[in-house]
Amino acid sequence: MGEEVDGVDMRAEVGLLSRNILVRGEMEPGCYGNEACNFFAFDTFGGHMKVERGFKSVQVSGVELQHMGQQSMGHYPVHFHMNGDVDQKGGYDPPTSVSDLSIHHTFSRCVTVHGSNGLLVSYMHAHTWTFGSIH
């Protein structure tokens, strides 16, 4: 480990997935609703954190999210939806941020930002998700 082989850097990035605060979606033994999880070997109806226009303040840091997101549109583990400016320009001081999150074993994109400007997303660890990680 940590050497070059035929000009290729063989070092691996390492990230700690566990955190002191764990938010975990409950895994059901069977499918319900529109039966979307029948296409998978596991339940795909996890929890989600959606931030919409009108919030007062959001700073999320040092949290582990597991079994989050859903197969239906608009239900992502972390979702900022149509908030406009979420930094000092929009009147948020301190600015809105998500940092040092561990998001793993999820059922949709890990972090999704729609129509929200100035959001600080930093030091994210995403592992084992069903679809793309950050959009």
C-alpha positions as CSV (number, residue, x, y, z in Angstrom):
1,M,0.0,0.0,0.0
2,G,1.1,3.5,-0.6
3,E,3.3,2.9,-3.5
4,E,3.4,3.4,-7.3
5,V,3.0,0.4,-9.6
6,D,3.7,0.9,-13.3
7,G,3.2,4.7,-12.8
8,V,-0.2,4.3,-11.1
9,D,-0.6,5.6,-7.5
10,M,-2.0,2.7,-5.5
11,R,-2.8,4.6,-2.3
12,A,-6.4,4.4,-1.2
13,E,-8.6,7.1,0.3
14,V,-9.9,6.2,3.7
15,G,-12.9,7.8,5.4
16,L,-14.5,7.0,8.8
17,L,-18.2,6.1,8.3
18,S,-19.3,6.0,11.9
19,R,-20.3,9.2,13.8
20,N,-21.6,9.8,17.4
21,I,-25.0,10.9,16.0
22,L,-26.8,8.2,13.8
23,V,-30.0,8.8,11.9
24,R,-31.1,5.5,10.5
25,G,-34.2,4.8,8.4
26,E,-36.1,1.7,9.5
27,M,-35.9,-1.3,7.2
28,E,-39.2,-3.1,6.8
29,P,-39.3,-6.9,6.2
30,G,-41.6,-6.4,3.2
31,C,-42.7,-4.0,0.6
32,Y,-45.8,-1.7,0.8
33,G,-47.2,1.3,-1.1
34,N,-46.3,1.2,-4.8
35,E,-44.1,-2.0,-4.4
36,A,-41.0,-0.2,-5.7
37,C,-38.7,-2.4,-3.5
38,N,-39.9,-5.5,-5.3
39,F,-37.1,-4.8,-7.8
40,F,-34.5,-5.0,-5.1
41,A,-33.4,-7.6,-2.6
42,F,-34.2,-5.2,0.3
43,D,-36.7,-2.5,1.4
44,T,-36.0,0.8,-0.3
45,F,-38.2,3.1,1.7
46,G,-35.8,5.0,4.0
47,G,-36.0,8.3,5.8
48,H,-35.2,11.6,4.3
49,M,-34.3,15.1,5.4
50,K,-35.9,17.8,3.2
51,V,-35.2,21.5,3.6
52,E,-37.7,23.9,1.9
53,R,-38.2,27.6,1.6
54,G,-38.9,29.4,4.9
55,F,-36.5,27.6,7.2
56,K,-34.7,29.7,9.9
57,S,-31.3,28.1,10.1
58,V,-29.7,24.8,9.0
59,Q,-26.2,23.6,9.9
60,V,-25.8,19.9,9.9
61,S,-22.3,18.5,10.9
62,G,-20.8,15.2,12.1
63,V,-23.9,13.1,11.5
64,E,-24.1,9.5,10.1
65,L,-27.1,8.8,7.8
66,Q,-27.9,5.2,7.1
67,H,-30.8,3.6,5.1
68,M,-32.0,7.0,4.0
69,G,-33.7,8.1,0.8
70,Q,-36.5,6.5,-1.2
71,Q,-37.0,5.3,-4.8
72,S,-39.8,7.9,-5.3
73,M,-38.8,11.3,-6.8
74,G,-37.9,14.0,-4.3
75,H,-37.0,11.8,-1.3
76,Y,-33.3,11.9,-0.9
77,P,-31.2,11.5,2.3
78,V,-30.3,15.2,2.3
79,H,-32.4,17.5,0.0
80,F,-32.4,21.3,-0.3
81,H,-35.4,22.1,-2.5
82,M,-36.1,25.5,-4.1
83,N,-34.7,27.7,-1.3
84,G,-33.1,30.5,-3.3
85,D,-30.0,32.0,-1.7
86,V,-29.1,30.2,1.6
87,D,-25.9,32.1,2.4
88,Q,-25.3,35.7,3.7
89,K,-26.7,37.0,0.4
90,G,-30.1,35.4,1.3
91,G,-29.9,36.7,4.9
92,Y,-28.6,33.5,6.6
93,D,-25.8,34.2,9.0
94,P,-24.1,31.8,9.6
95,P,-24.7,30.5,6.1
96,T,-26.5,27.2,5.5
97,S,-24.2,24.2,5.5
98,V,-23.9,20.4,5.6
99,S,-20.4,19.1,6.5
100,D,-18.6,16.0,7.7
101,L,-21.6,13.7,7.0
102,S,-21.3,10.0,6.5
103,I,-24.1,8.8,4.2
104,H,-24.1,5.1,3.4
105,H,-26.4,2.3,2.4
106,T,-28.9,4.7,0.9
107,F,-31.7,4.2,-1.7
108,S,-31.2,7.3,-3.8
109,R,-28.8,10.2,-4.3
110,C,-26.9,11.1,-1.2
111,V,-27.1,15.0,-1.4
112,T,-29.5,16.8,-3.8
113,V,-29.6,20.6,-4.2
114,H,-32.4,22.0,-6.3
115,G,-32.8,25.8,-6.8
116,S,-30.8,26.6,-3.7
117,N,-27.7,28.8,-4.0
118,G,-24.7,29.3,-1.7
119,L,-25.1,26.0,0.2
120,L,-21.8,24.9,1.6
121,V,-21.4,21.1,1.2
122,S,-18.0,19.9,2.5
123,Y,-16.2,16.8,3.8
124,M,-18.8,14.3,2.8
125,H,-18.3,10.5,2.9
126,A,-20.8,8.7,0.6
127,H,-20.6,4.9,0.4
128,T,-22.9,2.2,-1.0
129,W,-25.8,4.2,-2.6
130,T,-28.4,2.9,-5.0
131,F,-28.1,5.7,-7.5
132,G,-25.7,8.8,-8.0
133,S,-24.2,10.5,-5.0
134,I,-24.4,14.3,-5.2
135,H,-26.7,16.3,-7.6
